[in-house]
C-alpha cells in the first residue's frame, strides 16, 4: 500500500504517528485531514511534555500572588491528550490486537459497498 507523504512541518512524533496510521490503513481524503490534526496534536503534546519534563515535572508552581497553583502545562497536556483521542476516535480505526497487523475499517467498507450497490 502506497503511503502519502507526511505533511510539511510535522515533527518527529507527528511523522511517526503519520507513518503508523497512513501505512496501515486505507483512508479517504477527509480522513487524511483528520490524521494531520492527530499528528500536529501529537507534536504539540510532545513539545508540551518535553517542556514540562525540562522544568523538572513539577505538579505545582507559584501563582501571581505567590499562592500554590497547578503547573500551567499540566492542563494543557491533558487538553491535547483529549483532543488527540477525539481526533483518533473520529478516524474510526479498528482496534488491533497486540502484535496483529491492522486491517482496513470493515464497517466503513461494508457501508460503502451497500451504498455503491444502491446507486448501480
N, C-alpha and C positions, 0 to 999 in steps of 0.2 A: 504494500500500500504506500503510495507516494505521500510524503508529509509536506504540507505547506510550510514555507519558511516562517520562523517566528517573527513577529512584528519588530520593527526597528525600535530600539531604545529599551528593550527588555533587559533586565539584569540577569545574573547567574541563576537565581532562584526561579524567576519567571520563565527563563528559557528552559530550565529543567522541567517545570510544570507543563509548558507547551509541548515539549518533546514526548513526555509520558502520556499525555492525552491525545494529541494530534497523531501520534504514531501508533496508537492502539485502537482508535475509534473512527468510524466514518461520521463526519459532522456536516451539517448543512451550513450554507454561508452565514445565516443568522447565528448559528451556534459558535462559529469561529469568532464572531464579535463578542459573545459572552465569554468564550475561552480567553480572549485577550483581556477582558476585565478580570478574570480569575488570575491571570499571570501578572498583571500590573498590581493587583491587590496583594499577591504573593510577594512581589518585590518590595512593596511598601511595608508589609508585615516583617519581612526580613530586615529591612533598614531600621524600623522602629525597635525591633527586638535587639538588634546589634547595638543601637544607641543606648538602650536600657541596660544591657549587659556591660557595655563600656563604662557606664555610670556606676557600676557596682551592683546592679539589680536591686536597687532599693525599693522597699514597699511604700515608704513614706518620704516626704520632704517637708521643708518649711514653707508655709503659705505666706501671703503678702503681709500678714500681721504677726508672723512668727509662729502661728499655730501649726500643729502637725496635720498634714493632709496626705492623701494617697498620691503617689508619684504620678504626674500627669501622663506619662507614657503608658501606664497600665490600662486605663480605659481606652486609649487609642489602639493599643494592641488588641484588646478584646473586641472593639468595634470592627477592626479589619478582619479578625478571625470570623466574626459573624457574617460580614459581607462576603468573604470568600466562600463560606459554607453555603450562603444563599445563591451565589453565582453557580457553584458546583451543583446544587440541587436543581437549579434552572436548566442545567445541561441534561439532567435526567439520565446520567450514565448508569449502567447496570453495576451492581456490586460484583466484584471479582473475588473468588476465593483466594486465600493466601497461596501465592505461587502459581495461580492459574493465569492463563492468558486472557485478558479482557475480550469480550465479544461485542459486536455491534448491538445497538439498542433494539431488542427484539420486539418490544411493544410498539415502538415508532415504526419499525419496518412492517409489522402486521397492519397497522393503521394506514400506512402509505399504500400498501397492497390493496386493502379494502377500498380506499378512495379512488385509486387508479383504475380498479375494475369497474367501479360505478360509472366512470367517465368514458369507458370503452364501448 
